[in-house]
Amino acid sequence: MKAAQEGNHILCGLRKKALRFPTASAISTICPSDYLQLTQTANTISGGCARQE
Protein backbone atom coordinates (compact mmCIF):
# COMPACT_ATOMS: atom_id res chain seq x y z
CA MET A 1 0.00 0.00 0.00
CA LYS A 2 2.85 2.40 0.79
CA ALA A 3 4.37 1.82 -2.64
CA ALA A 4 1.07 2.78 -4.24
CA GLN A 5 0.96 6.00 -2.22
CA GLU A 6 4.52 6.86 -3.27
CA GLY A 7 3.62 6.16 -6.89
CA ASN A 8 0.61 8.45 -6.58
CA HIS A 9 2.80 11.18 -5.10
CA ILE A 10 5.28 10.91 -7.99
CA LEU A 11 2.51 11.05 -10.57
CA CYS A 12 0.96 14.04 -8.80
CA GLY A 13 4.27 15.85 -9.07
CA LEU A 14 4.61 14.96 -12.75
CA ARG A 15 1.09 16.14 -13.43
CA LYS A 16 1.75 19.49 -11.72
CA LYS A 17 4.94 19.94 -13.74
CA ALA A 18 3.08 19.05 -16.92
CA LEU A 19 0.45 21.67 -16.13
CA ARG A 20 3.08 24.26 -15.28
CA PHE A 21 5.41 23.75 -18.25
CA PRO A 22 4.47 23.72 -21.95
CA THR A 23 7.00 20.93 -22.53
CA ALA A 24 4.18 18.47 -21.88
CA SER A 25 2.82 19.18 -25.35
CA ALA A 26 6.28 18.59 -26.82
CA ILE A 27 6.51 15.26 -24.99
CA SER A 28 3.09 14.26 -26.32
CA THR A 29 4.27 14.78 -29.90
CA ILE A 30 7.41 12.68 -29.32
CA CYS A 31 5.73 9.81 -27.54
CA PRO A 32 1.94 10.25 -27.68
CA SER A 33 0.92 6.81 -26.42
CA ASP A 34 3.18 6.94 -23.35
CA TYR A 35 2.15 10.51 -22.59
CA LEU A 36 -1.53 9.68 -22.98
CA GLN A 37 -1.22 6.70 -20.66
CA LEU A 38 0.62 8.78 -18.05
CA THR A 39 -1.97 11.55 -18.30
CA GLN A 40 -4.86 9.11 -17.93
CA THR A 41 -3.20 7.52 -14.90
CA ALA A 42 -2.56 10.92 -13.33
CA ASN A 43 -6.14 11.99 -13.97
CA THR A 44 -7.43 8.76 -12.44
CA ILE A 45 -5.54 9.35 -9.20
CA SER A 46 -5.92 13.14 -9.14
CA GLY A 47 -8.68 12.77 -6.55
CA GLY A 48 -6.11 11.10 -4.29
CA CYS A 49 -3.69 13.95 -4.94
CA ALA A 50 -6.19 16.51 -3.74
CA ARG A 51 -6.73 14.59 -0.51
CA GLN A 52 -3.00 14.18 0.19
CA GLU A 53 -2.20 17.90 -0.05
PDB file with one MODEL, atoms N, CA, C and O in Angstrom:
MODEL        1
ATOM      1  N   MET A   1       0.837  -1.198   0.000  1.00  0.00           N
ATOM      2  CA  MET A   1       0.000   0.000   0.000  1.00  0.00           C
ATOM      3  C   MET A   1       0.878   1.256   0.000  1.00  0.00           C
ATOM      4  O   MET A   1       0.554   2.239  -0.666  1.00  0.00           O
ATOM      5  N   LYS A   2       1.973   1.225   0.737  1.00  0.00           N
ATOM      6  CA  LYS A   2       2.850   2.400   0.787  1.00  0.00           C
ATOM      7  C   LYS A   2       3.454   2.689  -0.585  1.00  0.00           C
ATOM      8  O   LYS A   2       3.589   3.847  -0.980  1.00  0.00           O
ATOM      9  N   ALA A   3       3.813   1.632  -1.302  1.00  0.00           N
ATOM     10  CA  ALA A   3       4.375   1.825  -2.639  1.00  0.00           C
ATOM     11  C   ALA A   3       3.371   2.512  -3.553  1.00  0.00           C
ATOM     12  O   ALA A   3       3.745   3.359  -4.364  1.00  0.00           O
ATOM     13  N   ALA A   4       2.109   2.153  -3.427  1.00  0.00           N
ATOM     14  CA  ALA A   4       1.071   2.781  -4.240  1.00  0.00           C
ATOM     15  C   ALA A   4       0.952   4.262  -3.903  1.00  0.00           C
ATOM     16  O   ALA A   4       0.782   5.090  -4.797  1.00  0.00           O
ATOM     17  N   GLN A   5       1.039   4.598  -2.629  1.00  0.00           N
ATOM     18  CA  GLN A   5       0.963   5.998  -2.222  1.00  0.00           C
ATOM     19  C   GLN A   5       2.151   6.785  -2.773  1.00  0.00           C
ATOM     20  O   GLN A   5       1.991   7.917  -3.230  1.00  0.00           O
ATOM     21  N   GLU A   6       3.336   6.188  -2.730  1.00  0.00           N
ATOM     22  CA  GLU A   6       4.521   6.864  -3.270  1.00  0.00           C
ATOM     23  C   GLU A   6       4.376   7.055  -4.778  1.00  0.00           C
ATOM     24  O   GLU A   6       4.738   8.101  -5.315  1.00  0.00           O
ATOM     25  N   GLY A   7       3.848   6.046  -5.449  1.00  0.00           N
ATOM     26  CA  GLY A   7       3.619   6.159  -6.888  1.00  0.00           C
ATOM     27  C   GLY A   7       2.638   7.280  -7.195  1.00  0.00           C
ATOM     28  O   GLY A   7       2.836   8.045  -8.138  1.00  0.00           O
ATOM     29  N   ASN A   8       1.587   7.375  -6.402  1.00  0.00           N
ATOM     30  CA  ASN A   8       0.611   8.452  -6.577  1.00  0.00           C
ATOM     31  C   ASN A   8       1.279   9.809  -6.397  1.00  0.00           C
ATOM     32  O   ASN A   8       1.031  10.739  -7.165  1.00  0.00           O
ATOM     33  N   HIS A   9       2.121   9.915  -5.387  1.00  0.00           N
ATOM     34  CA  HIS A   9       2.796  11.179  -5.100  1.00  0.00           C
ATOM     35  C   HIS A   9       3.680  11.592  -6.270  1.00  0.00           C
ATOM     36  O   HIS A   9       3.702  12.763  -6.650  1.00  0.00           O
ATOM     37  N   ILE A  10       4.408  10.637  -6.841  1.00  0.00           N
ATOM     38  CA  ILE A  10       5.279  10.911  -7.989  1.00  0.00           C
ATOM     39  C   ILE A  10       4.449  11.378  -9.178  1.00  0.00           C
ATOM     40  O   ILE A  10       4.793  12.357  -9.839  1.00  0.00           O
ATOM     41  N   LEU A  11       3.357  10.672  -9.443  1.00  0.00           N
ATOM     42  CA  LEU A  11       2.514  11.052 -10.569  1.00  0.00           C
ATOM     43  C   LEU A  11       1.871  12.412 -10.346  1.00  0.00           C
ATOM     44  O   LEU A  11       1.701  13.179 -11.293  1.00  0.00           O
ATOM     45  N   CYS A  12       1.514  12.715  -9.109  1.00  0.00           N
ATOM     46  CA  CYS A  12       0.961  14.035  -8.797  1.00  0.00           C
ATOM     47  C   CYS A  12       1.974  15.111  -9.152  1.00  0.00           C
ATOM     48  O   CYS A  12       1.630  16.126  -9.758  1.00  0.00           O
ATOM     49  N   GLY A  13       3.218  14.886  -8.773  1.00  0.00           N
ATOM     50  CA  GLY A  13       4.268  15.852  -9.070  1.00  0.00           C
ATOM     51  C   GLY A  13       4.471  16.011 -10.567  1.00  0.00           C
ATOM     52  O   GLY A  13       4.637  17.127 -11.058  1.00  0.00           O
ATOM     53  N   LEU A  14       4.459  14.893 -11.297  1.00  0.00           N
ATOM     54  CA  LEU A  14       4.611  14.959 -12.748  1.00  0.00           C
ATOM     55  C   LEU A  14       3.463  15.725 -13.376  1.00  0.00           C
ATOM     56  O   LEU A  14       3.662  16.515 -14.298  1.00  0.00           O
ATOM     57  N   ARG A  15       2.263  15.487 -12.873  1.00  0.00           N
ATOM     58  CA  ARG A  15       1.092  16.141 -13.427  1.00  0.00           C
ATOM     59  C   ARG A  15       1.170  17.652 -13.199  1.00  0.00           C
ATOM     60  O   ARG A  15       0.843  18.434 -14.092  1.00  0.00           O
ATOM     61  N   LYS A  16       1.599  18.056 -12.014  1.00  0.00           N
ATOM     62  CA  LYS A  16       1.748  19.489 -11.725  1.00  0.00           C
ATOM     63  C   LYS A  16       2.780  20.115 -12.644  1.00  0.00           C
ATOM     64  O   LYS A  16       2.565  21.208 -13.167  1.00  0.00           O
ATOM     65  N   LYS A  17       3.908  19.424 -12.847  1.00  0.00           N
ATOM     66  CA  LYS A  17       4.938  19.943 -13.740  1.00  0.00           C
ATOM     67  C   LYS A  17       4.406  20.039 -15.165  1.00  0.00           C
ATOM     68  O   LYS A  17       4.692  21.000 -15.879  1.00  0.00           O
ATOM     69  N   ALA A  18       3.633  19.038 -15.574  1.00  0.00           N
ATOM     70  CA  ALA A  18       3.078  19.048 -16.921  1.00  0.00           C
ATOM     71  C   ALA A  18       2.127  20.223 -17.102  1.00  0.00           C
ATOM     72  O   ALA A  18       2.075  20.829 -18.172  1.00  0.00           O
ATOM     73  N   LEU A  19       1.374  20.542 -16.052  1.00  0.00           N
ATOM     74  CA  LEU A  19       0.452  21.670 -16.127  1.00  0.00           C
ATOM     75  C   LEU A  19       1.220  22.995 -16.128  1.00  0.00           C
ATOM     76  O   LEU A  19       0.799  23.964 -16.759  1.00  0.00           O
ATOM     77  N   ARG A  20       2.323  23.026 -15.431  1.00  0.00           N
ATOM     78  CA  ARG A  20       3.084  24.263 -15.279  1.00  0.00           C
ATOM     79  C   ARG A  20       3.928  24.573 -16.520  1.00  0.00           C
ATOM     80  O   ARG A  20       4.075  25.736 -16.896  1.00  0.00           O
ATOM     81  N   PHE A  21       4.478  23.540 -17.150  1.00  0.00           N
ATOM     82  CA  PHE A  21       5.407  23.754 -18.253  1.00  0.00           C
ATOM     83  C   PHE A  21       4.820  23.295 -19.580  1.00  0.00           C
ATOM     84  O   PHE A  21       4.204  22.231 -19.647  1.00  0.00           O
ATOM     85  N   PRO A  22       5.002  24.079 -20.633  1.00  0.00           N
ATOM     86  CA  PRO A  22       4.474  23.719 -21.951  1.00  0.00           C
ATOM     87  C   PRO A  22       5.197  22.545 -22.597  1.00  0.00           C
ATOM     88  O   PRO A  22       4.792  22.087 -23.665  1.00  0.00           O
ATOM     89  N   THR A  23       6.265  22.048 -21.966  1.00  0.00           N
ATOM     90  CA  THR A  23       7.004  20.927 -22.535  1.00  0.00           C
ATOM     91  C   THR A  23       6.142  19.670 -22.616  1.00  0.00           C
ATOM     92  O   THR A  23       6.456  18.750 -23.371  1.00  0.00           O
ATOM     93  N   ALA A  24       5.061  19.629 -21.846  1.00  0.00           N
ATOM     94  CA  ALA A  24       4.183  18.466 -21.885  1.00  0.00           C
ATOM     95  C   ALA A  24       3.646  18.245 -23.289  1.00  0.00           C
ATOM     96  O   ALA A  24       3.526  17.103 -23.734  1.00  0.00           O
ATOM     97  N   SER A  25       3.323  19.325 -23.991  1.00  0.00           N
ATOM     98  CA  SER A  25       2.819  19.180 -25.350  1.00  0.00           C
ATOM     99  C   SER A  25       3.919  18.668 -26.278  1.00  0.00           C
ATOM    100  O   SER A  25       3.647  17.911 -27.210  1.00  0.00           O
ATOM    101  N   ALA A  26       5.154  19.078 -26.023  1.00  0.00           N
ATOM    102  CA  ALA A  26       6.276  18.585 -26.822  1.00  0.00           C
ATOM    103  C   ALA A  26       6.479  17.095 -26.585  1.00  0.00           C
ATOM    104  O   ALA A  26       6.731  16.338 -27.522  1.00  0.00           O
ATOM    105  N   ILE A  27       6.367  16.676 -25.318  1.00  0.00           N
ATOM    106  CA  ILE A  27       6.508  15.259 -24.992  1.00  0.00           C
ATOM    107  C   ILE A  27       5.421  14.455 -25.696  1.00  0.00           C
ATOM    108  O   ILE A  27       5.677  13.362 -26.199  1.00  0.00           O
ATOM    109  N   SER A  28       4.204  15.003 -25.729  1.00  0.00           N
ATOM    110  CA  SER A  28       3.094  14.258 -26.318  1.00  0.00           C
ATOM    111  C   SER A  28       3.310  14.045 -27.818  1.00  0.00           C
ATOM    112  O   SER A  28       2.832  13.056 -28.372  1.00  0.00           O
ATOM    113  N   THR A  29       4.024  14.959 -28.481  1.00  0.00           N
ATOM    114  CA  THR A  29       4.272  14.775 -29.903  1.00  0.00           C
ATOM    115  C   THR A  29       5.364  13.729 -30.128  1.00  0.00           C
ATOM    116  O   THR A  29       5.346  13.010 -31.127  1.00  0.00           O
ATOM    117  N   ILE A  30       6.316  13.646 -29.192  1.00  0.00           N
ATOM    118  CA  ILE A  30       7.407  12.683 -29.324  1.00  0.00           C
ATOM    119  C   ILE A  30       6.913  11.267 -29.039  1.00  0.00           C
ATOM    120  O   ILE A  30       7.229  10.325 -29.766  1.00  0.00           O
ATOM    121  N   CYS A  31       6.141  11.136 -27.978  1.00  0.00           N
ATOM    122  CA  CYS A  31       5.730   9.809 -27.536  1.00  0.00           C
ATOM    123  C   CYS A  31       4.265   9.856 -27.098  1.00  0.00           C
ATOM    124  O   CYS A  31       3.980   9.757 -25.905  1.00  0.00           O
ATOM    125  N   PRO A  32       3.340  10.005 -28.037  1.00  0.00           N
ATOM    126  CA  PRO A  32       1.939  10.245 -27.678  1.00  0.00           C
ATOM    127  C   PRO A  32       1.305   9.145 -26.844  1.00  0.00           C
ATOM    128  O   PRO A  32       0.556   9.437 -25.912  1.00  0.00           O
ATOM    129  N   SER A  33       1.588   7.890 -27.157  1.00  0.00           N
ATOM    130  CA  SER A  33       0.917   6.813 -26.419  1.00  0.00           C
ATOM    131  C   SER A  33       1.365   6.776 -24.966  1.00  0.00           C
ATOM    132  O   SER A  33       0.540   6.606 -24.068  1.00  0.00           O
ATOM    133  N   ASP A  34       2.678   6.936 -24.721  1.00  0.00           N
ATOM    134  CA  ASP A  34       3.184   6.937 -23.350  1.00  0.00           C
ATOM    135  C   ASP A  34       2.645   8.137 -22.584  1.00  0.00           C
ATOM    136  O   ASP A  34       2.243   8.017 -21.426  1.00  0.00           O
ATOM    137  N   TYR A  35       2.640   9.305 -23.245  1.00  0.00           N
ATOM    138  CA  TYR A  35       2.152  10.510 -22.589  1.00  0.00           C
ATOM    139  C   TYR A  35       0.670  10.381 -22.260  1.00  0.00           C
ATOM    140  O   TYR A  35       0.228  10.759 -21.174  1.00  0.00           O
ATOM    141  N   LEU A  36      -0.091   9.844 -23.208  1.00  0.00           N
ATOM    142  CA  LEU A  36      -1.529   9.681 -22.984  1.00  0.00           C
ATOM    143  C   LEU A  36      -1.788   8.746 -21.808  1.00  0.00           C
ATOM    144  O   LEU A  36      -2.648   9.016 -20.970  1.00  0.00           O
ATOM    145  N   GLN A  37      -1.044   7.653 -21.751  1.00  0.00           N
ATOM    146  CA  GLN A  37      -1.220   6.699 -20.660  1.00  0.00           C
ATOM    147  C   GLN A  37      -0.875   7.349 -19.318  1.00  0.00           C
ATOM    148  O   GLN A  37      -1.589   7.164 -18.332  1.00  0.00           O
ATOM    149  N   LEU A  38       0.215   8.104 -19.285  1.00  0.00           N
ATOM    150  CA  LEU A  38       0.620   8.777 -18.046  1.00  0.00           C
ATOM    151  C   LEU A  38      -0.436   9.792 -17.641  1.00  0.00           C
ATOM    152  O   LEU A  38      -0.777   9.892 -16.463  1.00  0.00           O
ATOM    153  N   THR A  39      -0.956  10.541 -18.597  1.00  0.00           N
ATOM    154  CA  THR A  39      -1.966  11.554 -18.299  1.00  0.00           C
ATOM    155  C   THR A  39      -3.232  10.903 -17.761  1.00  0.00           C
ATOM    156  O   THR A  39      -3.818  11.385 -16.791  1.00  0.00           O
ATOM    157  N   GLN A  40      -3.656   9.802 -18.392  1.00  0.00           N
ATOM    158  CA  GLN A  40      -4.859   9.110 -17.932  1.00  0.00           C
ATOM    159  C   GLN A  40      -4.669   8.587 -16.513  1.00  0.00           C
ATOM    160  O   GLN A  40      -5.577   8.674 -15.687  1.00  0.00           O
ATOM    161  N   THR A  41      -3.489   8.044 -16.235  1.00  0.00           N
ATOM    162  CA  THR A  41      -3.204   7.524 -14.898  1.00  0.00           C
ATOM    163  C   THR A  41      -3.222   8.664 -13.885  1.00  0.00           C
ATOM    164  O   THR A  41      -3.797   8.532 -12.805  1.00  0.00           O
ATOM    165  N   ALA A  42      -2.597   9.776 -14.235  1.00  0.00           N
ATOM    166  CA  ALA A  42      -2.558  10.924 -13.329  1.00  0.00           C
ATOM    167  C   ALA A  42      -3.966  11.461 -13.093  1.00  0.00           C
ATOM    168  O   ALA A  42      -4.308  11.827 -11.969  1.00  0.00           O
ATOM    169  N   ASN A  43      -4.768  11.510 -14.125  1.00  0.00           N
ATOM    170  CA  ASN A  43      -6.139  11.994 -13.973  1.00  0.00           C
ATOM    171  C   ASN A  43      -6.944  11.051 -13.095  1.00  0.00           C
ATOM    172  O   ASN A  43      -7.776  11.494 -12.304  1.00  0.00           O
ATOM    173  N   THR A  44      -6.700   9.751 -13.232  1.00  0.00           N
ATOM    174  CA  THR A  44      -7.433   8.764 -12.443  1.00  0.00           C
ATOM    175  C   THR A  44      -7.157   8.935 -10.959  1.00  0.00           C
ATOM    176  O   THR A  44      -8.061   8.795 -10.135  1.00  0.00           O
ATOM    177  N   ILE A  45      -5.900   9.241 -10.611  1.00  0.00           N
ATOM    178  CA  ILE A  45      -5.539   9.350  -9.197  1.00  0.00           C
ATOM    179  C   ILE A  45      -5.564  10.790  -8.697  1.00  0.00           C
ATOM    180  O   ILE A  45      -5.208  11.047  -7.547  1.00  0.00           O
ATOM    181  N   SER A  46      -5.978  11.731  -9.539  1.00  0.00           N
ATOM    182  CA  SER A  46      -5.924  13.140  -9.144  1.00  0.00           C
ATOM    183  C   SER A  46      -6.796  13.409  -7.925  1.00  0.00           C
ATOM    184  O   SER A  46      -6.506  14.314  -7.142  1.00  0.00           O
ATOM    185  N   GLY A  47      -7.860  12.635  -7.759  1.00  0.00           N
ATOM    186  CA  GLY A  47      -8.677  12.768  -6.554  1.00  0.00           C
ATOM    187  C   GLY A  47      -7.857  12.455  -5.313  1.00  0.00           C
ATOM    188  O   GLY A  47      -7.998  13.123  -4.288  1.00  0.00           O
ATOM    189  N   GLY A  48      -6.999  11.439  -5.397  1.00  0.00           N
ATOM    190  CA  GLY A  48      -6.113  11.098  -4.292  1.00  0.00           C
ATOM    191  C   GLY A  48      -5.095  12.197  -4.039  1.00  0.00           C
ATOM    192  O   GLY A  48      -4.725  12.447  -2.892  1.00  0.00           O
ATOM    193  N   CYS A  49      -4.642  12.850  -5.085  1.00  0.00           N
ATOM    194  CA  CYS A  49      -3.687  13.951  -4.939  1.00  0.00           C
ATOM    195  C   CYS A  49      -4.306  15.060  -4.112  1.00  0.00           C
ATOM    196  O   CYS A  49      -3.674  15.589  -3.198  1.00  0.00           O
ATOM    197  N   ALA A  50      -5.525  15.405  -4.428  1.00  0.00           N
ATOM    198  CA  ALA A  50      -6.191  16.508  -3.737  1.00  0.00           C
ATOM    199  C   ALA A  50      -6.326  16.204  -2.244  1.00  0.00           C
ATOM    200  O   ALA A  50      -6.199  17.100  -1.409  1.00  0.00           O
ATOM    201  N   ARG A  51      -6.580  14.951  -1.919  1.00  0.00           N
ATOM    202  CA  ARG A  51      -6.734  14.591  -0.506  1.00  0.00           C
ATOM    203  C   ARG A  51      -5.391  14.623   0.227  1.00  0.00           C
ATOM    204  O   ARG A  51      -5.342  14.973   1.406  1.00  0.00           O
ATOM    205  N   GLN A  52      -4.304  14.262  -0.459  1.00  0.00           N
ATOM    206  CA  GLN A  52      -3.002  14.183   0.192  1.00  0.00           C
ATOM    207  C   GLN A  52      -2.437  15.554   0.519  1.00  0.00           C
ATOM    208  O   GLN A  52      -1.657  15.686   1.463  1.00  0.00           O
ATOM    209  N   GLU A  53      -2.810  16.575  -0.236  1.00  0.00           N
ATOM    210  CA  GLU A  53      -2.198  17.900  -0.052  1.00  0.00           C
ATOM    211  C   GLU A  53      -2.897  18.724   1.002  1.00  0.00           C
ATOM    212  O   GLU A  53      -2.496  19.857   1.266  1.00  0.00           O
TER     213      GLU A  53
ENDMDL
END
